[in-house]
């Protein structure tokens, strides 16, 4: 499945025929430098604008291309050259134009968002994520339709980067809005199974598993208990030995059926010994149940196998704290916060560790940071 085709189906309000009328917002949302030019350059600009207004994209592209060659500082020219190429799915050309645009206008959120989207389409995923982040950091300066598409692609890229918890938080609003899309389902499935990949990178042999996991996650996020439980029964029956399936079920069971959670985590580790998230979660549960000695080797191995996993660092820190190894516990909890600074639970655990170690000033500062983070997550009102 080519992502370019998917883009026309999902959130296509930012480009193509469906988005033609929405271009107007772009003309007023950023400050465009008109500059001065000679008569020939002014003629090119006028003819390019006329061709664009007449929906003569081929002619407009040629004129804008010629105009920016003669006047490389023309911000508006680079903008429309990028936008028209993007609408025409000439993503490599659009990427080049938006790269020039962002050089001239680095404060413009829209330019970074479109640059990131072009990089996604051309396979430069490592470049796409930071540029989408930069565009979305502009907040209200992005038109809602563009922001929605940028957030969706960012969520997919966060999953690819292994930032599963954050990615899930980005995907949940699309489920809440009732959006049904094959790429969304695949993205949810990859995220649910902790597979650091994009839907278009999924091997054919795994597509059915990922689709089932995605539909299960969709039902769970939607809050339909009967549908979710039926989906889990089908998933566990079809893929009892697939990596990630039992861990996914264990996370579902955590709240309502705590007795069954440890068993599912153990089954996950039997079929998928490399699942550090399952090992860290089991270590945390054992520590909370007063079995810190049994939890310690699990937490230690989780960190050894996945030092960049915030959950593993947090689990090891919490378990060490239970054993009285305050200094070492703090080091790992600090690392968890460094890896995932947006996670309130990690900040809270670190504050507790500071307090138990008698480092009250640091504990107070960390609690203040936790309060600020909680307020930011709630938003206004």
Order of alpha helices (4+ residues) and beta strands (2+ residues): alpha-alpha-alpha-alpha-alpha-alpha-alpha-alpha-alpha-alpha-alpha-alpha-alpha-alpha-alpha-alpha-alpha-alpha-alpha-alpha-alpha-alpha
